[in-house]
Amino acid sequence: MATRYKPSFDERVAEYVDSPEMTHRVRCGKKLSARILGNYGSYRTQAKISKGKKVVGDCCCPSEIFPCKHVYALRETWDANPDSFF
């Protein structure tokens, strides 16, 4: 019986980084926000710009992981393409 491949958390985050599924990108001071089209709907996602590796934010998705992949993707999108934010 073949096993089904399950992507890692980092791979799941990478799917959303700077992707067309992330819209309405806004930066206000040290706060980022965006809408992310996920597996179960459109999620309002927020993240804080901070120095270091700690990721802080919030998302309305149903994930039991906190912070979820959408928050990580929003923060990584800021690092990858800050000019895409209004």
C-alpha positions as CSV (number, residue, x, y, z in Angstrom):
1,M,0.0,0.0,0.0
2,A,1.5,3.4,-1.0
3,T,1.7,6.1,1.5
4,R,0.5,9.6,0.8
5,Y,3.0,12.4,0.9
6,K,2.2,15.0,3.6
7,P,3.9,18.4,3.1
8,S,5.9,19.8,6.1
9,F,4.7,23.0,7.8
10,D,7.4,25.0,6.0
11,E,6.3,23.7,2.6
12,R,2.7,24.6,3.5
13,V,3.8,28.1,4.4
14,A,5.8,28.4,1.2
15,E,2.6,27.8,-0.9
16,Y,1.2,31.1,0.3
17,V,4.3,33.4,0.4
18,D,3.9,36.2,-2.1
19,S,1.2,34.2,-3.9
20,P,-2.0,35.4,-5.7
21,E,-4.0,33.9,-2.8
22,M,-2.7,36.7,-0.6
23,T,-4.6,39.9,-1.4
24,H,-5.3,43.3,0.2
25,R,-1.8,43.5,1.6
26,V,-1.4,46.5,3.9
27,R,1.3,47.7,6.2
28,C,0.5,50.3,8.9
29,G,3.5,51.0,11.1
30,K,4.8,47.7,12.4
31,K,1.5,45.8,11.6
32,L,0.8,43.8,8.4
33,S,-2.5,42.6,7.3
34,A,-3.9,40.7,4.3
35,R,-6.7,38.4,3.1
36,I,-5.6,34.9,2.3
37,L,-7.7,32.5,0.3
38,G,-7.2,29.2,2.1
39,N,-8.6,25.7,1.9
40,Y,-11.8,26.6,3.8
41,G,-12.5,30.2,2.8
42,S,-10.9,33.7,2.9
43,Y,-9.0,34.5,6.1
44,R,-8.2,37.9,7.7
45,T,-4.6,37.6,8.7
46,Q,-2.3,40.0,10.7
47,A,1.3,39.8,11.6
48,K,3.7,42.1,13.4
49,I,7.0,43.3,11.9
50,S,9.7,42.5,14.5
51,K,13.4,41.9,14.5
52,G,14.5,38.3,15.1
53,K,12.8,35.1,14.2
54,K,9.7,35.2,16.5
55,V,6.5,35.4,14.5
56,V,3.6,37.1,16.1
57,G,0.1,37.5,14.6
58,D,-3.4,36.4,14.3
59,C,-5.7,34.7,11.7
60,C,-9.3,33.8,11.6
61,C,-8.7,30.4,10.0
62,P,-9.7,27.2,11.8
63,S,-6.2,26.0,12.4
64,E,-5.3,24.5,15.8
65,I,-1.7,25.6,15.3
66,F,-0.8,29.1,16.6
67,P,0.4,31.1,14.9
68,C,-0.8,29.4,11.7
69,K,0.8,29.0,8.3
70,H,-1.0,32.1,7.1
71,V,0.6,34.3,9.7
72,Y,4.1,32.9,8.8
73,A,3.4,33.4,5.1
74,L,2.3,37.0,5.6
75,R,5.5,37.7,7.6
76,E,7.7,36.0,5.0
77,T,5.9,37.9,2.2
78,W,6.9,41.1,3.8
79,D,10.6,39.9,3.8
80,A,10.4,38.7,0.2
81,N,8.3,41.6,-1.4
82,P,7.7,44.6,0.9
83,D,6.8,46.7,-2.2
84,S,3.6,44.6,-2.6
85,F,2.1,46.2,0.5
86,F,0.1,49.4,0.4
